[in-house]
Amino acid sequence: MKKRLFALVMAGTLAITCFSGCSLLPGQEGKEEGSSEKGEKQDVAITLWGAEDDQEMLSGMVESFKMEFKEAADWDISLGMESEKDAKDDVLNDPESAADVFAFADDQLDDLLNGGTLHEITLDVDAVIEENGGQESAVVAAASKDGNLYAYPMTSDNGYFMFYNKKYFKSEEDVASFDNMLKIAAAKKKKVSMTIDDGYYILSFFAGAGLELTKGDDDVNSCNWNAKDGDYKGTDVAKAILDITGSKGFENVQDVEFVKGVKDGSIIAGVSGTWNAAEVKKAWGDDYAATKLPTFTCAGEQVQMASYAGYKLVGVNAYSQNAEAAMQLARYITNYDNQVKRFQERGLGPSNVMAADSEEVKANPAIAALALQSQYAILQRVGENFWDPARTLGAILVEGNSDKADLQKLLDTAVEGITEPVNKE
């Protein structure tokens, strides 16, 4: 059953304003809504952090919030600029000066919790879980720890998939396998791109082949990418990557080069995410399309590429002086209406299942591709020692293993680095 949406209690004195159908908190009966013990509204100051590209949109949400709850308090809501990518570091660096409400990428949740900087969500928990797919959904899991909710889900679009140009790839079969795509691209003297010298993307091959990478509570990784047995050995995956990077139809690029190649026509398909969708659509026009990641040939078999699933969340600072009010604002800017607004204004994929199920959202190629890929996606939960060894491994494979290193030794070295204990000093 959905919990009633209670409003704010500021230092035990600020009375509440209700969503429709709710009742006053205990001890508030008989008081005028929005009044304090003295019959006056109190000033409530909250700081909200959001990404640079979201500032105008968030400003509108804040004004709507203040209007809807104008009887509850005299609101002083300051909007600051902070990317979801950098939120964790800046909050942990000085939590007492950080925003009351801030957006962050889901893989930062553990570190924020370990740093004691996330307030447990207590407002409307059951409704939030239901609206985002239920207790077993990936986004609820991403926002939770040990069965408790610590953030409000905001988007479900922080993953990657395959963009492709329908001028060259004319059927589903054409984009079903990496082999087909590379063959078509090479024949046209074009490229299919991916960033293989990056752990975020190279995981696609190893995880797709059933090899594992996990993080323990001590932030130490467990990894068997160098497995010598099983359905697919680590060397099978490494050979598969070498086959791809050695193709005339492949190019390893970073984001900037991907967009540049799309615009100049040299890249006709590539692995990327929604953050580049607008640029790709503008360049390809009616030929713009997207789908899940393809299969790749591993030990003579077709293996589906995996990916990282990613979500953006909104948390409340545990050091906030107005935590209940901050929670109310966080809940508001992530509700159904504002997730729809994010999609319409910024093309961001909703985590709210009703919003995601709309025909408008499902008609968006990038969001639809993410939905297709989601069944092969895993949460990004890795310790910090993963990234550099994975990048080095990818760089060697991109260069075709030019030193002819023994692949098993190459993988053993990578795994040794990935699983090295984290130096906390």
N, C-alpha and C positions, 0 to 999 in steps of 0.2 A: 504494500500500500504506500502511496506517495505520502511523504511527510508534509505537513503544512509548512508553508513558506513564512517563517517568522522573520520579523525585522530586527531592528538594531537595539542593542543595549550598550550604551556608552558609559563605562565606569560605573555601572549600576544605576545611572540616573536618567539616561535618555530613554524615553518611551518609544514605542514603535509605530510604524505605519504598516498596514497589512496588504499582502496580496489578496485577491478576491478569495473569500471562503475561509480565511484564517482567523484565529482568535488571538486576543492579547496574551502575552506571557503572564505566568503567575505573578501576582503582586501588582499588576497594572489595571485590574478590573476597576471600572468606574472613573478612570482617568481619561481625559481628552487625548485622542491620538495626536502624536507629535509634540506633546507637552512634557516638561520636566516636572520635578516636585514643586518648582516655583511657578509653574504654568507657562514657562517660556521654552522655546526651542533652543537647543544648544548649538554652538559652532562645532562642526566636525571636520577635521582636516585629514585628508588621505592623499598619498602620493601614488600615482599609477605609472608604471614603466611599460612602454611598448616599442615595437620596431619602428624604424624611421619611415618606412613606407606606409605604416598604419596610423600615423599621427593624425591626419585629417579625419579618418574614419573613427578613430578612438575619441577624438574631440566631440564628434557628433553623438557618440554613445554616452559620453559623460554628461553632456547637456540633457540628453533624454532621461538619463538616470536621475539627475538633479530635479528635473521637472516632475517625474513620476513620484519621487519621494520627497517632494518639497515640504510636506507637512511633518516629516520626521526630524529634520534638522536644517540648519543653515550650513550648506555644504561648501567646503573649500577643497576642491579636488585639483591637484596639480598633476600635469601630464609631462612625463619625462621621456627621453629617447634612449632606448636600450634594446639591443638586438637579443632575440631569444638565444642566439649562440653564445653571447658573452654574459648572460644574466647570472649564471652560476658563479663565475669568478668574481664578479663585482658584488654580489650579495654576500658571498663568503668572506670577501676581503674586509667589508665593513657593514655587517648586518644591521647595526643600529642606525646607520645613515641611509640604508637602502630603502627602496620603495615599499609601501605597505602591500601593494599588489603588483605582481610582475609576471610576464609571460616567459616561458622557458621551454627548451626542447626536452622531451621525456627522458632521454638518457642522462640528464643531470639530476634526476630525482634522488637517487641514492646518495650522491655527494651532498646535496642540499640537506637531506635528512641527517646524514652523519655529522654535518656541521651544525645541526640544531637550528636551522633557519626556516623550516617549513612548519606552518601551523596546521594541525589536523583539521580537515574539513568536517564541520558539524552542522552546517546549514543545508537542509534539503538533500541529504545524502542519498536516500532511497530513490528519489525522483531523478537525481543526476545519473545514478547507475542505470536506471531503467531507460532514460532518454539516450544513453550512449551504448545500448546494446546488451545490458545485463551484466551480472557479476562475472560471467565467463568471457566477456568480450576483451579483445586485445587492448583497446584503449583504456578500459577501466583498470585492467592489470597494469598498464603503463603508468597510471595515476595513483596506484595503490602500493602499499607495503604492509605485509603481515595482516592483510584483511582490512586495513584502514585506508580511507581515501585521504590523499594529501594535496590534491589539486583538482581544479575543474577542467575537464577536456575542452579544448578550443577548436583544434583542427585535426583532421586525419589525412594529411597529404604530404607528410615529410618523408617520402620514400622515393624510389626511382623505378623506371620502366623504360620501354623502347619507343622513341619517336621515330617515325618514318615518313618518307615522301611517297605518296601514292602514284606519282608520275612514274616511279621506277619499280615500286613494289605493288603489284596490281591485285594480289590475292592474299588470303590468310596463309596459304601454303608458302608464299614467298617470304613471310616474316616468321614462320614457325620455328625455323632453326637458324643458328648462326651460320652454318655452312651455306645454306641457300642465300642468306643475305650477303655474305662476303662474295659469293660467286657472282651474284647480280651486280654488286658494286664494282667488282674488279672488271667485269665485262664492259661497264660504262665508264671506266677510269675514274670512279668516284670512291668515296670512303664510307664505311660504317665505323663509328667512333665509340670509345669507352675510356674511362680513366682507370687503367689496371694498376698503375703504380700508386694506389691509394687503398688502404684497408677497407674503407667503406664499400668499395666496389669489388675488389678482388675476392671478398667473402662470397660473392655470388656463386663462384665456381666450386669452392670447397664445401660450402653449406649445401649447395645443390647436390653434390655427390655424397652427402650424408656425413661428412666430417664435421667435428664439433669444436666450438669455441664458446666457453662460458667463463663467467667471473664469479669468484667466491666472495664471501663477506669481507675478507681481508684485502680485497681489490686485486688479488692475484688471479691471473688467467689460467684456465685449463684448456689445452689445445691438442688435438691429434691430427693436425694437418699433415704430419709426417708418417701417418699410419702405413704399416707394411702389409696389412692384410685387410679383410673385409670386402664388400662388394666393389669398392673402388679404393685403390691405394693413393697415397698422397702424390706419388710420382705420376700416376695416371692423370691426375688433375693438372699437375705442372706441365706434362706433355700436351694436354689439351689446350692450355693457355698459350704455349709456344706455337702450336698450330695456328691459333687465331692471330697472334701478334705477328706471325710470319707471313700472313696473307697480304697480297697486294691490295686487297679491298679493305684493309683495316688501318685505323690510325688511332694512336693513343693521344688523347688531348685532355686538357683541363677545361673548366667551364667556359672561360673567355674564348679559348680557341674553338670550342664546340659551336658557340653562337656565331663566331666569325665564319667558320666553315659552312654553317647552314646558310648564312647570308650570301656568301660568295659562290655557293652551289657545289663546293667540293665535297661536303658531307651531306649524304642523302638519308642517313639514319644514325641514331646515336642514343646511348644510355644516359639519361639525365632525369630531372624531376620537374615538378610543377613550377619551380622558380624560373625556369626558362621557357615555359609554355607560350607566353605571350610573344616572345621574340621569334620562336619557331613558327607559330601560327601566322605572324605577320609576314615572314619570309616565304612560306610555302602556300599561303592562301588556301584555295579549295583542295589542294593536294596534301594538306596537313592531316596527319593521323598519328595515333599512338596505340600501343597494345602492351601486353605483359612482356617480360623478358623472354627470349627464345630458348630453345634447348641447345645444348652443345654436345659435341662428340667426345665421349670419355670412355676409354678402353673399348672402343668399337660400338658403343651404345649411345642413344640419345638421352641426355640427362637434362631435366628442367633446371634452369638457373634460379637460384634463390635470391633474396634481397633482405635488406634491413627495412622493417616497418618503422615509421617515425610519426610521432604525434607532437603537437604543441599544446602546452598546458598553461593554466593560470593558477599561480599559487599565492598564498598569503604569508607574509613575513611573520615568523614567530616572535619577532621583536616589536611588532606593530603596537602602538599605544591604543589603536582603535580597531582591534582585530575583528570584532563582530561586524562593524561597519565595512571594513575592508572585504570581509567574506561576502557581504551583501553585494558589493560592487563587482567582485570577481564572478559571482554567480550571474549577475545581470549581463555582463559583457560576453558571457559564454552561453547565454540561453538560446533557444531555438531561433528567435527573430534575429538576433545578432550574428548567429552562425550563418543564416541565410544572407544577411547583409555582407558578411565577409566574402561569401562566394560571389555575390553579385558585383561587389565593388573591387575585390582584389583577386578573385578566382581561386580562393582558398577552400579546400575540401572540408565539408562539415564532418564532425565526429557524431553529432546528433543523428540518430538513425532515421528519423522522420525527414529531417532536412536533406540527408544524403539520398533518400529514396525519391526525391522529387524528380520529375521528368527533366527539368532544367539542369539539375546537377548531373543526372545520368547521361545527358546529351553532350556533356563536356568530355572530349576525347582523353585528356590527361587524367581527369578524375576517374573516368571509366577504366582506363588502363591500370591505375593504382588499385582499383577494386579487383580487377582480374589477377593482378600480381599478389594481392594480399594473402591469398591462400598458400603462397610459397614464401611468405615473409616472416621474419623473426624480429623480436625486440632487440634493439641495440643495447647490450649490457656487457661492456668490456672494460677491463682495467687499462690504465694509461699506457702500460708497457706494450700494448698491442700495436700501436700505430706506426712507430718507426720501423720495427722489424718487418711488418707487413708491407710498408712502402718500399723498403729495400728489396724484398722478395719480388714485388711487382715490377720494380725498375729493372731488375736483372732479367726477368722474363720478357719484358717489353723489348729489351735490347737483344733478345734472341739467345740469352745465355752465352754471350760472345766469348767468355773465358772457358766454355765447355766444362763448367763445374759439374761434378756428380750431383744429379738431382736429389738423391736421398740425403746427401750431406748438406745440400742447399736448404732443404726443408728442415732438417734437424737443427741447423743453425738458426733458422727463422723461428722455429718453435721454442728453442732455448731462450731466445730473446723475448718472445711473446709471453712466456710463462715465468720470466724472472720476477722474483719478489719485488714489490715496490719499495723504494727507499723513501721512508717517511721523514728522514732527518732534514 
